[in-house]
Amino acid sequence: MDYLISSLRRLSIHGWPTLKSLPEQLQHLRGLEFIEIYDFDGIVDVPDQWFRKLISLEYFVLKYKSSPH
């Protein structure tokens, strides 16, 4: 299982409206190249020090949930 997690390159999270912070475990996925998180109401905290640990990260996107009008 550790090998599978350490070899993870792409992570997409969609439709988690109550997400307020990123899971702490993300900072340990050093092979992660691509993160996208869509359809949430608002992330309050993205720790800067995590990005220094994600040495392979090339693409990071947060897209807030569109509120209906």
Secondary structure, 3 states (H helix, E strand, C coil): CHHHHHCCCEEEEECCCCCCECCHHHHHCCCCCEEEEEEECCCCECCHHHHHHCCCCCEEEEEECCCCC
